[in-house]
Amino acid sequence: MLEQYDLGNLMVLDIETVPQYSSYDDMPDNLQELWAHKSQYQRKDETPKEFYERAGIWAEFGKIVCISVGIFLNGKRAGLRIKSFAGHQEKELLEDFSKMLSSQPLSIILCAHNGKEFDLPYICRRMLLNSVPFPPHLQIHGKKPWEIPHLDTMELWKFGDYKNYTSLSLLTAIFNIPTSKDDIDGSQVGHVYWVENDLPRICTYCQKDVIATAQLIRRYRGEALIEEECITIV
């Protein structure tokens, strides 16, 4: 599986998102009303205020605080090179990411777990809201599905089964890949950002997800995992 791809042409990515405001009470009144409407079908017994800690999963109410990318390295031993774009100013973060991606060959294929449903659309929406130009790799409007240079490890695992959602945590477990969930999980990122003010911890978590996704690709190809000493973070 995936033997037709040159790993050197794949760029693995992951994003971490948080609510735009530190609390529900800090939101403008009009956004509070829109949040209540937007989240009405996802909330159970929670009030809009109680549910606000999950606002980061919607691009309209959240923001990106970290994008980590990984490039496979070819050589005698397989390797992985990882770089993160992180900060409190989302526009600057997205501009830096856009410039980096624009400098890459058009043959580069973006790969993420559930990336087609979450990471890539989220990046595009936040770029649009921040007036950041799209790099060529994200300009997909009007293209046919097979013309879009994106690869999704969750979609690959579905094998055409559209009812199947499988988390990265589950796949890393069954493929015996060292897990990225040994510190925090996605539901805690907003708290770590707004309450603990620990952006480096979020970056580390994001980088571990990139590593896990890259290792999953290796498993899909029937190849050995990349050894820890061959993974470089810059």
N, C-alpha and C positions, 0 to 999 in steps of 0.2 A: 504493500500500500504506500502511495506517495513516492514510489520509486522514480516517477517521471519528473520530479522536482529536483533542481539543484539547490541544496540547502544554502548555498552561498547567496541565492537570490531571495531568501526568505528573511523578513524582518518581523520578529515576534514582539508584540506589544501588550501592555495592560495599563489601565487607568484606575486611579482612585478618586472618588468624588465625595463631596460633603454638601450639606445644606448651605445655601448662600448666606444665610444669617445665623448668628450664634444661637438664636432661640426664636420660637414662634412669635413672641412678643415684640421682637425687633423688626419683624416684617411690616411693611406698609399695610394699612388697612385693606386697600383694594386687593393686594396679593393674599392676604389672609382669607378673604372671601373666595378668591379663585383657587386657593389651595384646598379649601373645604370642598369645593365642587370637584376638583381634579381627583382628590383622594377618596371620594365618598364610597366607591365600590371596593377599594382595597382595605379600608378601615373596617374593623369588626365592632368591638365595643368602645374603641378609643375615640376620643374627641380629636378634632383637627390639631389641637395643640399637643396632645399626647402623641399623635402620629407623626409630628413634624420631624422627629429625629431620623425618619426614613426619607426625608425630602431629597436627599442627595442622589437618589436613583432616577429622578426626573430632571432632564436637562433644563426645563423651564424654571425649576426651583433649586437647582443645585449648581455646583461649579467643580471644575477639575483642579486638584491640588498636586497631582503627580501623574506623569506619563513616563513609563519605563519601556525601553526598547532593547531588543537583543538581536545580535547578528551572529550567525554560525561562522566559525573559523575552520577552514580546511587545513590539513597538515598531517603529519604523522599521527597526531592524536587530535581527535575532535575537540573543538573548543567553542566557547560562547563569550561574546563581549557585550556588556550591558552598560547603557547610559540612561540616566534619568533626567527629566525636565520637571522641576518642582518649584513651588513658591506660593506666596500668598497673593501675588498679582496674577490672576489667571490670564489676562491678555498677554503679558510678557512671556509667560510659560508657553502659550499657544503659538506666539510669534516665533519663539526659538524652535519649537517643534516643527512648525511649518517650514522654516528656513532649512532645517536639517533635512527634512523629507524632500524638499524641492531640489536639494543638491544630489539626491540619490538617482541612480539610473531608473528609467521607466520600467525596466524588467523586474524591479523589486516587487515582491508580493507581500502584502501585510497579512499577518496571521495573529489571531487571538482566540481565546476560548469564549464562545458566545459573542464574538466580536461583531458579527453582522447584525445582531439584535441590540447590542448594548454599546460596546466601546467605540466603534467607528461612527455610528449615527450620533452618539453623544458628542464626540469630538467635533463633528461637522456642525452640529447645532450650536455648540458653544463658540466655535470659530465665527459663525455667522453673526451671533449676538455680540461678539467682541470686534466685529469688522476686521477679522484676520483673513487674508486671502487663502483659498484652498490650494494646497500643493496638488500637482497633477494626479497623484496616487489616490486622492480623495474626490476627484471630479468624476463622479459616476452617473450623473443625471443623463438620461437618454441612452445609456449603454445597455446592451444585452447582458443577461446574467453571466454568460461565459466570457464576456469582455472585461469584467470587473476583476482587478488583480487582488482579490481578498480571499483568504483561506480561514476557515473556522473549524477548530478542532472539535467543538461540540457538534456541529453539523455533520462532520465526517463520521462521528460515532453513531449518529442517527441511522445511517445507511438507508435513508428514505423514509424512516418512521417519524412522521411529523408530530406525534404525540409524546415523543421521548425527550425529556430534559434531564441531562446528566451533568452534575457539577464537576468542576475541576478537582475538588477534594476527593470525590468518589473515584474518579478515573486514576488519580495519582495513587490512591490506596490499592486498587485492584491491579495496577501495573507495577506495584512496588516501587514507586517513585517517592523520594523524600518529600514530605509535604511542606507546603508554604504556610500551613495553618497552625504553626507551633507557637505563635505569639498572639496575634489578634485575628479577627475575621472581618469580613466586609461590613457587618452590622455595627462594628465598634469604631470604624474609621472616623465618623463624625465626632464621637466623644473624644477620641485621641487628639483630633485636630482642634476642636473648639474649647474643650475643657482642660486637656493635658498640655495643649500647645506643643505637641511633639511631632512635627513634620518629618524629621529624619526617620522616626519609627515607621511612619506610613510609607516612606520611600523604600525602606528595607522590605516591608511587606509586599509592596508592588513589585520590586525586583525579584522576590522569591516566586511570585506568580509567573513572571516571565520565564524564570528558570524552569518551573514546573511545566509550563506549556511547551517550552523547547524540548524538554526531556520526553514529554508525551509524543511529540512529533517523531523523536528518535524511536520510541517504542512502536508507533504506528508503522514505521519503516522496517521494523524487526532488527533494529540496531542497538548496540550497547549504549547505556547512559553516558553522558559526558561526565568525566571525572571532576570532582570538586576543584582540584588544583588547576584545571583548565578553564575555569570560569573567571572572567575578569570584569570587575566593575570600575568604570571610569567616571 
